[in-house]
Amino acid sequence: MSDDSNLDVLIRTGLTSPIGIGLAQSLLREARIPFFTMDQNPAARQEGGEFIGWWSVRVPREREAEAREILRSVEEIK
């Protein structure tokens, strides 16, 4: 989504579902925060059907606080 050279902060989120990850990506785009998905494994499921996995994203340092707030708000949605 952006020049990777300025995406210097890695944020590992608690997002595990494809829906939550999609919402986070949409909100980051809406806020015009450049990001790059570094690590994603939302497909694994536990026995009870719950998703396990992770989603990590790189963002510019100057937008880190704003990106973390957006990601935190998505993580809080249950």
Backbone as CSV, one residue per row, in Angstrom:
resi,resn,N_x,N_y,N_z,CA_x,CA_y,CA_z,C_x,C_y,C_z
1,MET,0.814,-1.191,0.000,0.000,0.000,0.000,0.863,1.262,0.000
2,SER,2.098,1.137,0.374,2.973,2.293,0.458,4.409,1.848,0.245
3,ASP,5.296,2.814,0.146,6.722,2.528,0.077,7.133,1.884,1.402
4,ASP,7.626,0.646,1.343,7.954,-0.097,2.564,9.063,0.535,3.382
5,SER,9.868,1.412,2.808,11.000,1.977,3.528,10.584,2.856,4.700
6,ASN,9.369,3.412,4.675,8.940,4.253,5.789,7.996,3.521,6.750
7,LEU,7.813,2.232,6.550,6.943,1.450,7.435,7.833,0.767,8.469
8,ASP,8.220,1.542,9.492,9.267,1.085,10.396,8.799,0.571,11.745
9,VAL,7.495,0.489,11.982,6.995,-0.014,13.258,6.157,-1.261,13.001
10,LEU,6.495,-2.353,13.679,5.742,-3.594,13.567,4.770,-3.685,14.736
11,ILE,3.500,-3.898,14.430,2.479,-4.064,15.464,1.904,-5.465,15.315
12,ARG,2.032,-6.269,16.355,1.414,-7.598,16.362,0.087,-7.466,17.094
13,THR,-0.974,-7.753,16.405,-2.301,-7.536,16.973,-2.860,-8.811,17.586
14,GLY,-3.970,-8.663,18.260,-4.709,-9.806,18.778,-5.807,-10.235,17.832
15,LEU,-5.827,-9.665,16.638,-6.860,-10.007,15.661,-6.599,-11.386,15.091
16,THR,-7.645,-12.213,15.078,-7.481,-13.569,14.585,-8.507,-13.959,13.537
17,SER,-9.615,-13.253,13.448,-10.638,-13.648,12.483,-10.492,-12.853,11.190
18,PRO,-10.819,-13.474,10.077,-10.754,-12.763,8.804,-11.641,-11.513,8.783
19,ILE,-12.765,-11.556,9.482,-13.672,-10.395,9.531,-13.008,-9.243,10.280
20,GLY,-12.402,-9.526,11.426,-11.717,-8.491,12.196,-10.538,-7.909,11.441
21,ILE,-9.779,-8.772,10.780,-8.639,-8.310,10.000,-9.113,-7.425,8.852
22,GLY,-10.180,-7.836,8.182,-10.727,-7.036,7.087,-11.200,-5.674,7.565
23,LEU,-11.857,-5.641,8.731,-12.316,-4.369,9.295,-11.132,-3.474,9.627
24,ALA,-10.107,-4.043,10.240,-8.915,-3.256,10.582,-8.264,-2.683,9.327
25,GLN,-8.148,-3.489,8.289,-7.563,-3.009,7.040,-8.391,-1.872,6.455
26,SER,-9.709,-2.011,6.477,-10.588,-0.959,5.954,-10.441,0.337,6.745
27,LEU,-10.369,0.229,8.072,-10.237,1.426,8.899,-8.883,2.103,8.718
28,LEU,-7.825,1.304,8.570,-6.509,1.888,8.310,-6.498,2.613,6.968
29,ARG,-7.130,2.014,5.962,-7.210,2.670,4.646,-8.030,3.957,4.736
30,GLU,-9.163,3.882,5.443,-10.029,5.052,5.603,-9.284,6.202,6.283
31,ALA,-8.437,5.867,7.263,-7.648,6.879,7.973,-6.411,7.293,7.171
32,ARG,-6.223,6.673,6.019,-5.076,6.948,5.134,-3.738,6.695,5.834
33,ILE,-3.719,5.619,6.626,-2.491,5.192,7.282,-1.856,4.106,6.402
34,PRO,-0.682,4.371,5.863,-0.021,3.337,5.058,0.291,2.126,5.934
35,PHE,0.095,0.927,5.393,0.404,-0.276,6.155,0.797,-1.396,5.205
36,PHE,1.464,-2.382,5.779,1.854,-3.567,5.041,1.668,-4.760,5.967
37,THR,0.917,-5.752,5.527,0.712,-6.948,6.326,1.990,-7.774,6.319
38,MET,2.525,-8.021,7.511,3.782,-8.753,7.638,3.575,-10.241,7.885
39,ASP,2.556,-10.562,8.632,2.400,-11.929,9.114,0.923,-12.163,9.328
40,GLN,0.378,-13.187,8.696,-1.044,-13.427,8.855,-1.308,-14.922,8.820
41,ASN,-2.048,-15.393,9.793,-2.455,-16.782,9.827,-3.819,-16.878,10.487
42,PRO,-4.871,-16.369,9.853,-6.185,-16.416,10.475,-6.935,-17.715,10.210
43,ALA,-6.358,-18.645,9.448,-7.111,-19.808,9.018,-7.151,-20.943,10.033
44,ALA,-6.219,-20.989,10.964,-6.178,-22.091,11.920,-7.354,-22.004,12.892
45,ARG,-7.949,-23.140,13.200,-9.078,-23.172,14.137,-8.774,-24.134,15.284
46,GLN,-9.269,-23.762,16.457,-9.180,-24.660,17.602,-10.340,-25.648,17.507
47,GLU,-10.368,-26.619,18.406,-11.418,-27.630,18.388,-12.809,-27.022,18.505
48,GLY,-12.957,-25.977,19.305,-14.264,-25.364,19.516,-14.713,-24.469,18.371
49,GLY,-13.930,-24.380,17.312,-14.310,-23.567,16.172,-13.792,-22.150,16.221
50,GLU,-13.162,-21.780,17.335,-12.620,-20.430,17.453,-11.371,-20.296,16.588
51,PHE,-11.188,-19.105,16.033,-9.974,-18.848,15.267,-8.805,-18.641,16.209
52,ILE,-7.671,-19.184,15.838,-6.417,-18.854,16.504,-5.489,-18.352,15.413
53,GLY,-4.505,-17.630,15.768,-3.603,-17.104,14.757,-3.161,-15.718,15.155
54,TRP,-2.823,-14.914,14.177,-2.296,-13.589,14.458,-2.381,-12.752,13.204
55,TRP,-2.184,-11.485,13.394,-2.062,-10.561,12.275,-1.100,-9.475,12.691
56,SER,-0.007,-9.337,11.976,0.982,-8.305,12.261,1.041,-7.357,11.077
57,VAL,1.235,-6.083,11.391,1.206,-5.054,10.362,2.321,-4.045,10.627
58,ARG,2.913,-3.523,9.563,3.932,-2.460,9.680,3.291,-1.140,9.293
59,VAL,3.604,-0.112,10.073,3.079,1.240,9.823,4.212,2.255,10.015
60,PRO,4.039,3.474,9.508,5.050,4.511,9.750,5.078,4.919,11.221
61,ARG,6.267,5.203,11.734,6.410,5.587,13.143,5.535,6.790,13.498
62,GLU,5.446,7.766,12.598,4.673,8.973,12.907,3.166,8.721,12.956
63,ARG,2.713,7.557,12.503,1.282,7.217,12.557,1.010,6.053,13.507
64,GLU,2.032,5.625,14.253,1.908,4.447,15.119,0.787,4.576,16.147
65,ALA,0.732,5.677,16.871,-0.283,5.839,17.925,-1.688,5.754,17.345
66,GLU,-1.893,6.413,16.227,-3.206,6.396,15.579,-3.558,4.976,15.097
67,ALA,-2.584,4.286,14.513,-2.821,2.920,14.040,-3.130,1.991,15.207
68,ARG,-2.386,2.128,16.310,-2.642,1.279,17.479,-4.039,1.514,18.043
69,GLU,-4.485,2.759,18.048,-5.831,3.072,18.546,-6.897,2.412,17.676
70,ILE,-6.714,2.485,16.373,-7.668,1.842,15.453,-7.678,0.323,15.679
71,LEU,-6.509,-0.268,15.756,-6.426,-1.723,15.955,-7.014,-2.132,17.293
72,ARG,-6.763,-1.347,18.332,-7.320,-1.638,19.656,-8.840,-1.596,19.618
73,SER,-9.397,-0.628,18.902,-10.856,-0.519,18.833,-11.463,-1.725,18.133
74,VAL,-10.790,-2.249,17.119,-11.292,-3.444,16.427,-11.158,-4.661,17.327
75,GLU,-10.051,-4.779,18.060,-9.853,-5.909,18.963,-10.914,-5.962,20.057
76,GLU,-11.424,-4.800,20.468,-12.407,-4.734,21.547,-13.804,-5.145,21.100
77,ILE,-14.048,-5.173,19.805,-15.356,-5.588,19.294,-15.475,-7.104,19.454
78,LYS,-16.467,-7.521,20.145,-16.689,-8.969,20.354,-17.986,-9.389,19.761
